């Protein structure tokens, strides 16, 4: 009886292991590979802009780095226009939509680094009060962690950038994005690995017959 309870508990623990939240750095294409300098990137979209701006709401930014901390192999600085300029001075907001379907939003946590030119902030689901702010932080990256405010299903990460004078750009690179399993159905490969592990445990725990 104890053996059955132990194995059942182990199986449930495997099912409840943390899952990965799909996120996307700035400056990448639809395959998460860096685009060329001056090329338009994917995933992050413009959601708000100052009066007089010429960029289209819903458009994607362009890869641009004039003089900021270096791009990496997986993330790059992006700007409203390919030349690093913007249509107007003021605040531009870019959004990244993430999906927590099948994951437990109360256990979600996302971390990374970001930078903005000029001042900026990163926050979740329009909750600007919980933002990590950044003041002209283009010489060195600023770390951030978002571990509250998530909801089931779709969520939105916002980066708000104040263009105090051209050029202007922002950078986001995620280092961790996880959440508990929630009610997610495990992948077939997970089930097979779990079953294999249980069989192995049964074999190890099988009593050895006494020699005659």
N, C-alpha and C positions, 0 to 999 in steps of 0.2 A: 504493500500500500504506500509506504514511504517512497519507494522507488518511482511509482507512478506519479505521485504528487511532485517529486523533484523534477522529473522529466517534463511534466506539464508546465511547471513554473518556468523551466528553462526555455521551453518553446515560446511561451508568452513573452518572456523577456527579449527574445530574439525578434519577435514580431514588432515589439514596441521600440526597437532601436531608432535612433534619430535618423531622419531623412534629410536629404539635401534640397535646399530651395534654389531654384534656377535663377541666377542673377547674371547681369551682363555689364562688363566694364565699359567705359567710354572709349570711343575711337575704334570700334570693331565693326566688322560686317556681320551678316546674318549667320555666319559660321563661327563667330567669335575670333576671327583672325583680324589683325590690325589692317586698317585701310591705309592707302598711301597718303602722304601729306597733301592736304588740299581736297581730298576726296570726302564724300558724304558718308557718315557713319550710320549705324543702325541702332534700334532699340530705344534710345533716349529721344523723346519728342518734346517740342516746345509747347507749353500749355498756357503761358502768360507772358506778356511783354509790355513795355511802357508805351505811352501814347506817341504816335509818330513812327513807330517801328515798321519796317517793311517786310520782315520775315513772316512767313505764313504760319499761323497756329497749326500745330500738328506736324510741322517739318522736323527733319533731323539735323543735328549740327555737323560741322565739317572739322576734320582733323587739322589742328593748327598749334604750333608751338614756336613762339618767337624767341623766348628768353626765360621760360619757366623751369621749374625742376624737371629733370629728364622724364620723357616717356619711358615705359617699360616694354618688355616683350609681349605683354598681354593687355596693356591699357595705354591710352594717349589723351592728350589735351584736345578739347574740341571747342569750337567757336560758332556763333550764329552764321558766319559767312566764311568762305574759304580763305579770305585774306586776313582773317582775324578781327575784322571790324564788326560793328553792329549797326542796325538802322537808326538807333537812338540811344541816348543815355538813360539810365534807369535800370529797373529790375527785370531780369529775364528768368523764367522758371522752366526747367526741363524735368520731365517725369520718366520714370522707369516702372512699368507695371510688372508685378511678380505674382505668382499663383501659389497659394498655400492649400489648394484642394487636396484632401486626404491627409493633411498634416495638422497638428495641434497648434493653433495660433498662440496659445498661452505660453508655449515653450519656445517660440521662435526667437532667434537671435542672429543678427547680421552685423558683421564688422568689416572695416576696411580703412582706406585712406582717401582723402580728397584734397583738392586745392581749387582756389577760385581767383580770378582777376576781375574786379577788385574784391571787395568783401562778399561773403556768401554764407550759405547755411545748407545743411542736409537734414531732412526730416521725413516722417512717415505719415501718410494719410491726412495731409493738410494740417497736422498738429504742429504748427510753427513754434508753439511754446516749448516743445520738447526737442527743438533743433540743436544740433551741434554747429556752432558758428565759427567763422573763419575770417580773419581780418587781413586782407592783402596777403594771403598765405600761398603765394606762388613760388617762393624761394625754397620752401620745404613742405612736405605733406603734413596734413593734420589727420590724426586718427579719429575714428568714430565707431560707436556701437549703438545699434538700435535693438532693444530687447523688450519692448512693451508697445502696446497700441496696435498690434496686429489683429486682423479679423479673419474669419474663415473665407476661403476663396481668394478673390483678387485684392491686392494691396498696391499702393503707389508710393514709391520713394521719390521725393522731390529734391532738386538742387536749385536754390534761388541765388542768382548772381547779380550784383550791382555793377553795371557798367559805368564806371566813373570817368571813362575816357578810353578811346580805342588804343590798342587792341583789348579784347576781352575774351576770356575762355574759362573752362572748368575741366576738372579731372576727377574721375572716380575709379578706384580699383578695389574690388572686394577680396577679402582674405578668408572669410568664413560666412556661411549662410546655411543654418541648420534649424530643424524643428523636430519635435517628437512625432512619433508615427501616427498619432490620432486614430482615425478609423480607416486608415489606408489598408487596402488589400495587398499583402506581400507579393512581390514578384515571384514567378515560378522558380527562378534560380535560387531565391532566398529560401523557399520551401524545401527544395531539393537539398541544399546545403544543411538546413536545419535537421531534416530527416536523417541525413547521413551522419550528422553529429550525434543524434539520439541513438542510432544503431550502434555507433562506436562506443557510446557510453554503456549501452546494454551489454555489449561484448566484454567490456572491461569489468563490469560489475557482476558478470556471470560467475557463480561459485565454481571452484575447481573440484572435480570429483576426487575423493580420496583414493590413493593407490591400494591395490590389493596385494 
